[in-house]
Amino acid sequence: MGTLFYKHGNCPKDNSFLKKRICKIIFLSSKIYIMKQKLAILLLSIIVLSCNNERKQVQVIPLNFQTIKIDSLIIGQSYGMLLVDSNLLIADSQGDSLFHWINLNTLTNKDVGQIGQGPNEYLSFNNFYKIGNRYGFYDSQLRSANEILFSNKGVSLRKKVNFKSLDYRYYQVVPTVFGTYIGTGPYKKGLFTISDSMGQLINVVEEQPYRDDTERKIPELGRAMAYQGKLLASLKGDRLVNAIYTSPMIYFYQLSPTDVTPINSFIEYYPEYRPELGDNSYASAMNRNNKLGYMNVTATERYVYALYSGKSTAEAGLSAFCGNKIRVFDWNGNLQKEYIFDMDISCFCVTPDDRTIYAIGLVDDYELVKAEC
């Protein structure tokens, strides 16, 4: 176990020690050193007022994964997991179906989610969500939010809300406790859309991130391409997390029926990119030396877990889209601890008691692995 230091938060309110030191310098100094006194006072004042430079100790905990052997389970490329009791769903972009369904009690496997354009078929997976006892996923190609139902007979999927009436194609969508849906996407204006239970637009809120006034002048459509992230709602459906994977940035929000209000953010780097906007096209060319951010995010009632890369594609190639670190935040956006693993993982989930992590690890191939926290 080690210690990692991050700059984060506000400076301590009690600065009496520094103030006493300044007074003592003034009292003991002679007239010859008046100018030096003033310089020292100025420097110490800067230290007192520099609230953003507080260092917070963060516990770093090493964990080792163990492989879970499942007969007939072959994972192509996994990028999402959902854990409900003993049911584990793994999204596989190279599978014949959308999901592998694992029964963790019997260690058996079955594929669910037929790919196609029929009434009971689906085209893509973008993200899982869970609000209370509601579970589902978003399909951006069908532009639909879909329910996942668990029973003694197995797992079934059902199309729930269609967003085709909107002008936007969402990156990701999550429901809220207010019966609304929050979506992110490449919008001409705004960061989040709020839609009602029928998929009709209520509001577009917030603004795409920017480093300074110069970057803010870039149209939001260009910034939307540069700041793509992973969207996650709390189990109660009243909080929201937007974890940026193109750069180490994560944002925390409070939800209401018609708005999304920032609570906190944890920002290390802003990405370097070149927006490429045409009459009928939009893109942002990302600098390959950019450090990537959060590849996957999940949560329990107590914590938000974010899989951190911190690698650039220039130095790590495609492995930059995986990571061996999980940062653990509370729901107010305060970093609590960090887990470091003995292998890279592509996605993960955590048990409700915060004691066990299931993940897809990069061993020889993609394998299901498990670690006790």
C-alpha positions in Angstrom: 0.0 0.0 0.0 1.3 3.4 -0.9 0.3 7.0 -1.0 -0.6 9.2 -3.9 -1.0 13.0 -3.8 -3.4 15.0 -5.8 -4.1 18.7 -6.0 -7.8 19.1 -5.2 -10.3 21.0 -3.2 -10.2 24.2 -1.2 -7.5 25.6 1.1 -7.8 25.2 4.9 -9.8 27.9 6.6 -7.3 28.1 9.5 -4.3 30.0 8.4 -3.3 31.3 11.8 0.1 29.7 11.7 1.1 31.6 8.5 -0.3 34.8 9.8 1.7 34.5 13.1 4.8 33.9 11.1 4.3 36.9 9.0 3.8 39.1 12.1 6.9 37.7 13.6 8.9 38.5 10.5 7.7 42.1 10.6 8.4 42.5 14.3 12.0 41.2 14.2 13.1 42.8 11.0 15.2 46.0 10.7 14.5 48.9 8.4 17.3 47.7 6.1 15.2 44.6 5.2 11.8 46.3 4.8 11.7 45.5 1.1 12.6 41.9 1.8 9.9 41.8 4.5 7.3 43.0 2.0 8.4 40.4 -0.5 8.1 37.7 2.1 4.7 38.9 3.2 3.6 38.9 -0.5 4.8 35.3 -1.1 3.2 34.0 2.1 0.0 35.8 1.3 0.0 34.0 -2.1 0.4 30.7 -0.3 -2.5 31.5 2.1 -4.8 32.5 -0.8 -3.8 29.8 -3.2 -6.8 27.6 -2.5 -6.5 25.3 -5.5 -3.1 24.0 -4.5 -4.1 22.0 -1.4 -2.7 18.5 -1.6 -4.9 15.7 -0.5 -3.6 12.3 0.6 -5.2 9.5 -1.3 -4.8 5.8 -0.4 -3.4 3.6 -3.1 -4.4 0.0 -2.8 -2.9 -2.8 -5.0 -5.2 -5.6 -6.0 -4.7 -8.9 -7.8 -7.3 -10.4 -10.1 -8.1 -14.1 -10.3 -9.5 -15.6 -13.5 -13.1 -17.1 -13.4 -13.4 -20.1 -15.7 -16.7 -20.2 -17.6 -17.2 -23.0 -20.1 -17.9 -21.9 -23.7 -17.4 -18.2 -22.8 -15.4 -16.5 -25.6 -15.2 -12.7 -25.2 -14.3 -10.7 -28.4 -14.1 -7.1 -27.2 -16.0 -6.1 -24.1 -16.8 -2.5 -23.2 -19.6 -2.7 -20.6 -20.8 -4.8 -17.6 -23.9 -4.9 -15.5 -24.2 -6.9 -12.3 -27.7 -7.7 -10.8 -27.6 -10.2 -7.9 -25.9 -13.3 -9.4 -26.6 -12.1 -13.0 -23.7 -10.6 -14.9 -24.2 -9.1 -18.4 -21.1 -8.5 -20.5 -21.4 -6.3 -23.7 -19.3 -7.7 -26.5 -18.9 -5.7 -29.7 -17.6 -8.8 -31.6 -20.2 -11.3 -30.4 -23.1 -12.8 -32.4 -25.4 -11.3 -29.8 -25.1 -8.0 -27.8 -24.5 -9.7 -24.4 -23.0 -12.7 -22.6 -25.2 -13.6 -19.6 -23.3 -15.2 -16.8 -24.9 -16.9 -13.8 -22.3 -16.4 -11.1 -23.8 -19.1 -8.9 -23.7 -21.9 -11.5 -20.8 -20.4 -13.7 -22.8 -20.9 -16.8 -23.1 -18.7 -19.9 -25.7 -17.8 -22.5 -25.9 -15.2 -25.2 -28.8 -12.7 -25.2 -29.8 -9.8 -27.3 -30.2 -10.9 -30.9 -28.7 -8.5 -33.4 -30.9 -7.4 -36.3 -33.8 -5.1 -37.3 -36.7 -7.3 -36.2 -39.2 -6.4 -33.5 -37.2 -8.3 -30.8 -33.8 -7.5 -32.1 -31.2 -4.7 -31.5 -28.4 -3.1 -33.4 -26.0 -1.6 -30.9 -25.0 -1.1 -27.3 -23.9 2.2 -25.9 -24.3 2.1 -22.1 -25.9 0.2 -19.3 -28.0 2.0 -16.6 -29.7 1.1 -13.4 -32.1 3.2 -11.3 -33.5 1.5 -8.3 -34.8 -1.9 -9.6 -34.9 -0.7 -13.2 -32.1 -1.9 -15.5 -31.5 -1.2 -19.1 -29.3 -0.1 -22.0 -29.2 2.5 -24.8 -29.0 1.5 -28.5 -27.9 4.5 -30.5 -28.5 3.0 -33.9 -32.2 2.3 -33.0 -32.2 5.4 -30.8 -34.0 3.6 -28.1 -33.7 3.0 -24.3 -34.4 -0.6 -23.6 -35.4 -2.5 -20.4 -33.5 -5.5 -19.1 -35.7 -7.9 -17.1 -34.3 -10.6 -14.8 -36.5 -13.6 -13.7 -36.2 -17.2 -12.7 -36.5 -18.1 -16.4 -33.5 -15.9 -17.4 -33.0 -12.5 -19.0 -35.3 -10.8 -21.5 -35.0 -7.4 -23.3 -37.8 -5.0 -24.1 -37.8 -1.7 -26.1 -39.0 1.1 -23.8 -38.5 4.6 -25.1 -37.8 5.8 -28.7 -35.9 9.1 -29.3 -36.3 9.2 -33.2 -38.5 12.2 -33.0 -35.5 14.3 -31.9 -32.9 15.9 -34.1 -30.1 14.5 -32.1 -28.4 11.1 -32.1 -27.2 10.5 -28.5 -23.9 9.1 -27.5 -25.4 7.8 -24.2 -28.7 8.0 -22.3 -29.6 7.4 -18.7 -33.0 7.7 -16.9 -33.7 9.7 -13.8 -35.9 9.5 -10.7 -38.1 12.2 -12.3 -39.2 10.0 -15.2 -36.9 11.9 -17.6 -33.9 10.8 -19.6 -30.5 12.6 -19.8 -28.6 12.3 -23.0 -25.2 13.4 -24.3 -24.3 13.8 -28.0 -22.9 16.1 -30.7 -25.2 19.0 -30.2 -24.9 22.4 -31.9 -25.7 24.0 -28.5 -25.5 22.5 -25.0 -24.0 19.5 -23.2 -27.1 17.5 -22.0 -30.6 17.0 -23.3 -33.5 16.3 -21.0 -36.3 14.3 -22.5 -39.6 13.1 -21.0 -40.8 9.5 -20.7 -42.1 9.5 -24.3 -38.7 10.7 -25.7 -39.8 14.3 -26.3 -37.3 17.1 -25.7 -37.8 19.1 -22.5 -34.6 21.2 -22.3 -30.9 21.4 -23.4 -28.6 22.5 -20.6 -25.0 23.2 -19.7 -22.1 23.8 -22.0 -19.3 21.7 -23.5 -16.1 22.0 -21.6 -13.4 24.5 -22.5 -10.0 25.4 -21.2 -10.1 29.2 -21.7 -11.9 32.0 -23.6 -10.0 31.0 -26.8 -11.3 27.4 -26.7 -14.7 28.6 -25.8 -15.0 30.3 -29.2 -14.8 26.9 -30.8 -18.4 25.9 -31.8 -19.9 23.4 -29.3 -20.3 20.8 -32.0 -16.5 20.7 -32.3 -16.0 20.6 -28.6 -18.6 17.8 -28.3 -16.4 15.6 -30.5 -13.3 16.4 -28.4 -14.9 15.9 -25.0 -16.8 12.6 -25.4 -17.5 10.8 -22.1 -19.2 8.1 -20.2 -22.6 8.9 -18.6 -23.8 7.5 -15.3 -26.7 8.2 -13.0 -26.9 7.3 -9.4 -29.0 4.4 -8.2 -31.5 6.9 -6.7 -31.6 8.7 -10.1 -30.9 12.2 -8.6 -27.2 12.5 -9.4 -25.2 12.3 -12.6 -21.6 11.7 -13.6 -19.9 12.6 -16.9 -16.5 10.9 -17.1 -14.5 12.1 -20.1 -12.5 9.4 -21.8 -10.6 11.7 -24.2 -8.9 13.4 -21.3 -8.6 12.9 -17.5 -11.7 14.9 -16.5 -14.8 13.9 -14.5 -17.8 16.0 -13.6 -20.5 15.5 -10.9 -24.0 17.0 -11.1 -27.3 17.3 -9.2 -30.5 16.5 -11.2 -33.9 18.1 -11.2 -36.9 17.6 -13.5 -35.8 20.3 -15.9 -32.1 21.0 -15.1 -28.6 19.6 -14.5 -26.6 21.5 -11.9 -22.8 21.1 -11.4 -21.6 19.9 -8.0 -17.9 19.3 -8.5 -15.2 18.3 -11.0 -11.8 16.6 -11.0 -9.7 17.9 -13.9 -6.1 17.0 -14.6 -5.5 17.9 -18.3 -7.4 19.5 -21.2 -7.0 17.7 -24.5 -5.2 19.2 -27.5 -7.2 18.9 -30.7 -8.1 20.5 -34.0 -11.8 20.9 -34.8 -12.8 20.1 -38.4 -16.3 21.5 -39.1 -17.8 21.5 -42.5 -21.3 22.3 -43.9 -22.4 18.7 -43.5 -19.7 17.2 -41.3 -18.1 17.7 -38.0 -15.0 16.1 -36.3 -12.1 16.9 -34.0 -8.6 15.6 -34.8 -7.1 14.6 -31.4 -3.4 14.9 -30.6 -2.0 11.4 -30.2 0.1 12.6 -27.2 -3.0 13.4 -25.2 -3.3 11.4 -22.0 -6.6 9.6 -22.1 -9.0 9.7 -19.2 -11.8 7.4 -18.0 -12.6 4.3 -20.0 -15.4 3.0 -18.0 -17.5 4.1 -15.0 -19.8 2.4 -12.6 -21.3 3.1 -9.1 -22.8 1.8 -5.9 -24.9 3.8 -3.4 -21.7 5.0 -1.7 -19.1 5.4 -4.4 -18.4 6.2 -8.1 -15.7 4.0 -9.7 -13.9 5.3 -12.7 -11.4 3.2 -14.8 -8.4 5.5 -15.5 -6.1 5.2 -18.5 -3.6 8.0 -18.2 -1.8 6.8 -21.3 -1.6 8.2 -24.8 -2.1 6.4 -28.0 1.3 7.6 -29.2 3.0 5.7 -26.4 0.7 2.8 -25.8 -1.3 2.3 -29.0 -4.7 0.7 -28.6 -3.9 -0.4 -25.0 -4.4 3.2 -24.0 -8.1 2.5 -24.2 -7.7 0.1 -21.2 -6.3 0.8 -17.7 -5.0 -0.8 -14.5 -6.3 1.9 -12.1 -9.7 2.6 -10.7 -10.3 5.9 -9.0 -13.0 5.9 -6.3 -15.0 9.1 -5.7 -17.9 9.9 -3.4 -21.0 11.3 -4.9 -19.9 14.9 -4.1 -16.9 14.3 -6.4 -14.2 14.0 -3.8 -11.5 11.5 -4.6 -11.4 8.8 -1.8 -8.9 6.1 -2.9 -7.3 4.4 -5.9 -7.0 0.7 -6.8 -4.1 -0.4 -8.9 -4.2 -3.9 -10.5 -1.8 -6.4 -11.8 -3.3 -6.3 -15.3 -5.1 -4.0 -17.7 -8.9 -4.2 -17.8 -11.4 -2.9 -20.4 -14.5 -2.7 -18.2 -15.7 -3.7 -14.8 -18.6 -3.7 -12.2 -18.7 -3.6 -8.4 -20.9 -5.5 -6.0 -23.4 -3.4 -4.0 -21.3 -3.9 -0.7 -18.2 -2.4 -2.4 -16.2 -5.5 -1.6 -15.8 -7.3 -5.0 -14.8 -6.1 -8.5 -15.6 -8.2 -11.6 -13.8 -7.1 -14.7 -12.7 -8.1 -18.2 -9.0 -8.5 -17.9 -6.4 -8.6 -20.7 -4.6 -11.8 -19.9 -3.9 -14.0 -23.0 -7.2 -12.9 -24.4 -10.1 -11.1 -22.8 -11.0 -13.0 -19.7 -13.5 -12.7 -16.8 -11.6 -11.9 -13.6 -12.4 -11.1 -10.0 -10.7 -9.2 -7.2 -11.7 -8.7 -3.5 -11.3 -5.1 -2.3 
